[in-house]
Amino acid sequence: MGNTSEREVFLIITDISGYTPFMVAHRTALVHGQLIISELTKAIIKQVEIPLEISKLEGDAVFLYAVVDDPKSMDDLSRQIGRKLKIFLTAFSDKLQELSQSNTCPCEACTNIDQLNLKIVVHSGRAFFYELGRFQELSGVDVIIVHRLLKNSIPAKQYILMTAEAYQGLQPAVDFPVTPGVETYEEIGQIKTFVYLPDSALETRPAPPEQQYRSWFYRSKNEIFRSLRTKLALWGLLKLPKCHNLPVASDQESQRSVSE
């Protein structure tokens, strides 16, 4: 193990909720299911920029951090992080709508994309940085806390959860309404939280400029194609279509997913 140092940090995890049941329920379309998750994850990663850095990818989650090097620059740091939290939600929502409405693939994964949501957990504290081979790892109590908070009592599927420490550190940059709460964990105790539920805000947000695939005509056309192609695929008269707007899976992979 290489050098170890302890630093003050903001810790963020973006986690695609509904991932496990989505993948398990759609084993016959496993290839397309994984491609969908990859595209949604990449949409989030594209929004990551300094001061945020990616620690690691954890399946359907992205673990991010931002080091607080200079307390004097805290205002600027909190403003950038606060702005990025909602940008992550917007990027995820836009990509989800694009994938859902612009492809004509009838497989179970492609027709159930709307099962997926994004939850974001934010905490601040201290973390140990150490080198493990070629990788830089983070550890410590606060790293454990931010991961534990992924399992919480919030009934919503999409939200931003901030601990009291993170919420205080991000003020006044966090300009969205929050609800106070408490989560309790064995060996950790009570953790005060502030939660933002963005569903209504996302529903009223203006659509992106390119919205031809959102029109009634295109949605109706896609539904008809999906229904027809599903029947032809089940009758063995048509190969499973490749996902439009997704990285192309090989014909061998697509045929294998149909036959399972």
C-alpha positions as CSV (number, residue, x, y, z in Angstrom):
1,M,0.0,0.0,0.0
2,G,1.3,3.5,-0.9
3,N,1.2,6.8,0.9
4,T,-1.9,7.6,2.9
5,S,-3.4,11.0,3.6
6,E,-6.5,12.3,5.2
7,R,-8.4,15.2,3.5
8,E,-11.7,17.0,3.9
9,V,-14.1,16.1,1.1
10,F,-17.6,16.2,-0.3
11,L,-18.7,12.7,-1.2
12,I,-21.4,12.0,-3.8
13,I,-23.0,8.8,-5.1
14,T,-25.3,8.8,-8.0
15,D,-27.2,5.5,-8.1
16,I,-29.7,4.1,-10.6
17,S,-32.6,2.9,-8.6
18,G,-34.6,0.0,-10.1
19,Y,-31.4,-1.5,-11.6
20,T,-31.5,-4.9,-9.9
21,P,-35.2,-5.7,-10.6
22,F,-34.8,-4.3,-14.1
23,M,-31.9,-6.6,-15.0
24,V,-33.4,-9.7,-13.3
25,A,-36.9,-9.2,-14.7
26,H,-35.5,-8.9,-18.3
27,R,-32.9,-11.6,-18.5
28,T,-34.0,-12.4,-22.1
29,A,-32.9,-8.9,-23.1
30,L,-29.8,-8.8,-20.8
31,V,-27.5,-7.4,-23.5
32,H,-29.8,-4.4,-24.2
33,G,-30.5,-4.0,-20.5
34,Q,-26.8,-3.5,-19.8
35,L,-26.4,-1.2,-22.8
36,I,-29.2,1.0,-21.4
37,I,-27.6,1.2,-18.0
38,S,-24.3,2.0,-19.6
39,E,-25.8,4.9,-21.6
40,L,-27.5,6.4,-18.5
41,T,-24.3,6.1,-16.6
42,K,-22.3,7.8,-19.4
43,A,-24.8,10.6,-19.4
44,I,-24.0,11.3,-15.8
45,I,-20.2,10.9,-16.3
46,K,-20.2,13.5,-19.1
47,Q,-21.4,16.1,-16.6
48,V,-18.5,15.4,-14.2
49,E,-15.9,18.2,-14.1
50,I,-13.4,19.7,-11.7
51,P,-13.8,20.1,-8.7
52,L,-15.6,16.8,-8.8
53,E,-13.6,13.6,-9.6
54,I,-14.7,10.0,-10.1
55,S,-13.4,7.7,-7.4
56,K,-14.9,4.5,-9.0
57,L,-17.8,3.0,-10.9
58,E,-19.8,0.6,-8.7
59,G,-22.1,-1.3,-11.0
60,D,-25.1,1.0,-11.5
61,A,-23.5,3.8,-9.3
62,V,-20.9,6.4,-9.7
63,F,-18.9,7.4,-6.6
64,L,-17.6,11.0,-6.8
65,Y,-15.7,13.3,-4.5
66,A,-14.4,16.8,-4.3
67,V,-11.5,17.8,-2.1
68,V,-11.8,20.9,0.0
69,D,-8.2,22.2,-0.3
70,D,-8.8,25.8,0.7
71,P,-11.5,26.9,3.1
72,K,-11.4,30.4,1.4
73,S,-12.7,28.9,-1.9
74,M,-15.5,27.1,-0.1
75,D,-18.2,29.4,-1.5
76,D,-17.1,28.7,-5.1
77,L,-16.8,25.0,-4.4
78,S,-20.2,24.7,-2.9
79,R,-21.8,26.6,-5.7
80,Q,-20.3,24.3,-8.3
81,I,-21.4,21.2,-6.5
82,G,-24.9,22.4,-5.7
83,R,-25.4,23.3,-9.4
84,K,-24.1,19.9,-10.5
85,L,-26.6,17.9,-8.3
86,K,-29.6,19.1,-10.4
87,I,-27.6,18.8,-13.6
88,F,-27.1,15.1,-12.9
89,L,-30.9,14.7,-12.6
90,T,-31.5,16.6,-15.7
91,A,-29.0,14.7,-17.8
92,F,-30.3,11.4,-16.5
93,S,-34.0,12.4,-17.2
94,D,-33.2,13.6,-20.8
95,K,-31.2,10.5,-21.7
96,L,-34.0,8.3,-20.2
97,Q,-36.6,10.0,-22.3
98,E,-34.5,9.8,-25.4
99,L,-33.8,6.0,-25.0
100,S,-37.5,5.3,-24.1
101,Q,-39.1,7.3,-27.0
102,S,-36.6,7.0,-29.9
103,N,-36.0,3.3,-30.2
104,T,-38.3,0.7,-31.7
105,C,-36.8,-2.4,-30.1
106,P,-39.5,-4.6,-28.7
107,C,-37.4,-6.5,-26.1
108,E,-38.5,-6.3,-22.5
109,A,-35.5,-4.1,-21.4
110,C,-36.2,-1.4,-24.1
111,T,-39.9,-1.3,-23.4
112,N,-39.5,-0.9,-19.7
113,I,-36.8,1.8,-19.5
114,D,-39.2,4.0,-17.5
115,Q,-38.8,1.7,-14.5
116,L,-35.4,3.3,-13.9
117,N,-34.7,6.4,-11.7
118,L,-31.8,8.2,-10.2
119,K,-31.1,8.8,-6.5
120,I,-28.2,11.0,-5.3
121,V,-26.6,10.8,-1.9
122,V,-24.3,13.6,-0.7
123,H,-22.2,13.7,2.5
124,S,-19.2,15.7,3.7
125,G,-16.5,14.8,6.1
126,R,-13.0,13.4,5.9
127,A,-11.6,10.5,3.9
128,F,-8.3,8.7,3.8
129,F,-6.7,8.6,0.3
130,Y,-4.3,5.7,-0.3
131,E,-2.8,4.0,-3.3
132,L,-3.6,0.3,-4.0
133,G,-1.7,-0.8,-7.0
134,R,-2.6,1.5,-9.9
135,F,-5.7,2.8,-8.1
136,Q,-6.4,5.5,-5.6
137,E,-8.9,4.4,-3.0
138,L,-11.0,6.3,-0.4
139,S,-11.8,5.0,3.0
140,G,-13.0,6.1,6.4
141,V,-16.1,6.4,8.5
142,D,-17.6,9.1,6.2
143,V,-17.1,6.9,3.1
144,I,-19.0,4.2,4.9
145,I,-21.8,6.6,5.9
146,V,-22.4,7.9,2.3
147,H,-22.7,4.3,1.1
148,R,-25.0,3.2,4.0
149,L,-27.3,6.1,3.1
150,L,-28.2,4.4,-0.2
151,K,-30.4,2.1,1.9
152,N,-32.8,4.5,3.6
153,S,-36.4,5.1,4.5
154,I,-37.3,7.5,1.7
155,P,-40.4,6.1,-0.2
156,A,-39.6,8.0,-3.4
157,K,-37.6,6.4,-6.2
158,Q,-35.9,9.6,-7.3
159,Y,-34.3,12.2,-5.0
160,I,-31.3,14.1,-3.7
161,L,-30.5,13.1,-0.1
162,M,-28.0,15.3,1.7
163,T,-26.7,14.8,5.2
164,A,-26.9,17.8,7.6
165,E,-23.1,18.3,7.2
166,A,-23.3,18.3,3.4
167,Y,-26.4,20.6,3.4
168,Q,-24.7,23.1,5.6
169,G,-21.6,23.1,3.5
170,L,-23.5,23.6,0.3
171,Q,-25.4,26.7,1.5
172,P,-26.5,29.0,0.0
173,A,-25.8,27.2,-3.3
174,V,-28.6,24.7,-2.8
175,D,-31.6,26.7,-4.0
176,F,-34.2,23.9,-4.2
177,P,-36.8,23.0,-1.5
178,V,-35.8,20.2,1.0
179,T,-37.5,18.2,3.7
180,P,-35.6,17.4,6.9
181,G,-35.4,13.8,8.1
182,V,-33.5,11.3,10.1
183,E,-32.0,7.9,9.2
184,T,-30.8,5.5,11.8
185,Y,-28.1,2.8,11.4
186,E,-26.7,0.2,13.7
187,E,-23.2,1.2,14.9
188,I,-23.5,4.6,13.3
189,G,-26.6,6.0,15.0
190,Q,-28.8,8.8,13.8
191,I,-28.0,10.8,10.8
192,K,-29.9,14.1,10.1
193,T,-30.8,14.5,6.4
194,F,-32.3,16.9,4.0
195,V,-34.2,15.5,1.0
196,Y,-35.2,17.0,-2.3
197,L,-37.9,15.3,-4.3
198,P,-37.6,16.5,-8.0
199,D,-40.4,14.5,-9.7
200,S,-42.8,17.5,-10.1
201,A,-39.9,19.8,-11.1
202,L,-38.8,17.4,-13.8
203,E,-42.3,17.0,-15.2
204,T,-42.7,20.7,-15.7
205,R,-39.2,21.3,-17.0
206,P,-39.1,22.5,-20.7
207,A,-38.3,19.7,-23.1
208,P,-34.9,19.7,-24.8
209,P,-34.7,21.4,-28.2
210,E,-34.5,18.2,-30.2
211,Q,-38.0,16.8,-29.5
212,Q,-39.1,15.3,-32.8
213,Y,-39.1,11.8,-31.2
214,R,-41.5,13.1,-28.6
215,S,-44.4,14.0,-30.9
216,W,-47.6,12.0,-31.0
217,F,-46.9,10.7,-34.5
218,Y,-43.5,9.3,-33.6
219,R,-44.7,7.8,-30.3
220,S,-47.6,6.1,-32.0
221,K,-45.4,4.8,-34.9
222,N,-42.9,3.4,-32.4
223,E,-45.6,1.6,-30.4
224,I,-47.0,0.0,-33.6
225,F,-43.5,-1.1,-34.7
226,R,-42.8,-2.5,-31.2
227,S,-46.0,-4.6,-31.2
228,L,-45.5,-5.9,-34.7
229,R,-41.9,-6.8,-34.3
230,T,-42.5,-8.4,-31.0
231,K,-45.0,-10.8,-32.6
232,L,-42.7,-11.5,-35.6
233,A,-39.7,-12.2,-33.2
234,L,-41.8,-14.6,-31.1
235,W,-42.9,-16.4,-34.3
236,G,-39.3,-16.8,-35.3
237,L,-39.8,-14.6,-38.4
238,L,-37.6,-11.7,-37.4
239,K,-34.3,-11.3,-35.6
240,L,-34.4,-9.2,-32.4
241,P,-33.9,-5.6,-33.6
242,K,-30.8,-3.7,-32.4
243,C,-31.5,-0.8,-30.1
244,H,-31.8,2.5,-32.0
245,N,-29.7,5.2,-30.2
246,L,-27.9,2.5,-28.2
247,P,-24.4,1.0,-28.9
248,V,-25.0,-1.9,-31.3
249,A,-25.0,-5.4,-29.8
250,S,-23.8,-8.2,-32.0
251,D,-26.3,-10.3,-33.9
252,Q,-25.0,-13.3,-32.0
253,E,-25.7,-11.6,-28.6
254,S,-29.2,-10.5,-29.7
255,Q,-30.2,-13.9,-30.9
256,R,-28.9,-15.5,-27.7
257,S,-31.0,-13.1,-25.6
258,V,-34.1,-14.0,-27.5
259,S,-33.6,-17.8,-27.2
260,E,-33.0,-17.7,-23.5
